[in-house]
Amino acid sequence: MAELLEGWSDFNVAMVGATAALAGLLIVAMSVNISTIMSSPTLPARAASSIAALVLAIVAGALGLVPGQAEVAYGIEVLVAVVVAAAFQVHAARVIFREDRISAADRFGKSVLGAVPIAAFLVGGVLITVGAGTAGLVAVALGSLLAVVAAIVMAWVMLVEVLR
């Protein structure tokens, strides 16, 4: 696994830095409109889920930089981090689906936005653990990119959409 992960080190370094910066931006975006966000029935849980997905990307990228670890160990580490992030997403989905003032399609869309990155990490962790290292690393990379996209959408919601 060391050789396999070695080729991903530049990507992991870039993703750790970018996702950490984006997590900070999301927290600042929340603080700007915190009273409006906290009065929303779904936004606090959605924001927490988005931050959890970014932290998952940070953790997966940072763990991918640990030298000399076994493939199975890295896969298990990613899966443990997925469980933590998934707990935030499950909570957010439950809150979103209890919201009856929005359509079922909107509830589904808001839930999917947070679930897709975590699902990619889950697939990646499983693939890495069972020995499909390259495919698993691609799935983890996709999860990282999707977490960034979802967080950017969430930052937009926190900064702009809450004021409409």
C-alpha positions, -999 to 999 in steps of 0.1 A, spaced: 0 0 0 29 23 7 38 24 -30 1 28 -40 -5 57 -16 28 73 -26 13 83 -60 -16 100 -42 5 121 -18 3 154 -38 -35 150 -41 -38 142 -4 -17 172 6 -38 195 -16 -71 181 -4 -61 183 33 -52 220 29 -82 229 7 -108 211 28 -94 225 61 -96 260 46 -132 254 33 -143 240 67 -131 273 82 -150 293 55 -181 273 62 -179 281 99 -173 318 92 -203 318 68 -224 303 95 -213 329 121 -223 357 97 -260 346 97 -260 325 129 -294 338 142 -311 331 109 -295 297 106 -304 287 142 -340 297 136 -342 272 107 -354 237 115 -329 221 91 -299 244 86 -280 236 118 -281 198 111 -272 203 74 -243 226 83 -230 200 108 -233 173 83 -214 194 57 -186 201 82 -184 164 91 -180 155 54 -152 180 51 -135 166 83 -139 131 68 -120 144 37 -93 159 59 -90 127 79 -89 104 49 -63 126 32 -41 130 63 -43 92 70 -33 86 33 -1 105 41 10 82 69 40 64 57 42 26 55 8 16 67 -9 -15 55 -37 -13 29 -62 -29 53 -53 -5 80 -60 25 58 -93 11 46 -104 4 82 -93 40 92 -114 54 64 -144 33 73 -142 44 110 -142 80 99 -171 73 76 -192 60 105 -186 92 124 -195 114 94 -225 92 85 -239 98 120 -241 135 113 -257 129 79 -283 105 92 -293 131 118 -295 158 91 -316 135 69 -340 128 97 -344 165 104 -349 173 68 -375 146 63 -395 158 93 -398 192 76 -432 192 61 -431 228 47 -410 217 18 -418 193 -10 -407 157 -9 -384 164 -39 -367 192 -20 -363 171 11 -347 143 -10 -324 168 -28 -312 183 4 -305 149 19 -287 136 -12 -263 165 -13 -248 154 20 -251 117 15 -233 113 -18 -198 122 -6 -201 99 24 -213 71 2 -182 75 -20 -159 73 11 -178 42 22 -173 25 -12 -136 36 -11 -130 23 24 -146 -11 16 -127 -14 -17 -94 -6 -1 -101 -30 28 -109 -59 4 -78 -53 -17 -90 -32 -46 -66 -4 -36 -66 17 -68 -103 17 -72 -108 24 -35 -84 53 -36 -102 67 -66 -135 65 -47 -120 82 -17 -107 109 -40 -141 113 -55 -156 115 -20 -132 143 -11 -141 162 -42 -178 157 -37 -174 169 0 -158 201 -13 -186 207 -38 -213 200 -12 -196 223 13 -194 251 -13 -231 247 -20 -238 248 18 -216 279 22 -236 296 -5 -268 287 14 -254 300 47 -242 333 32 -268 341 6 -299 319 5 -307 324 42 -312 361 35 -337 356 7 
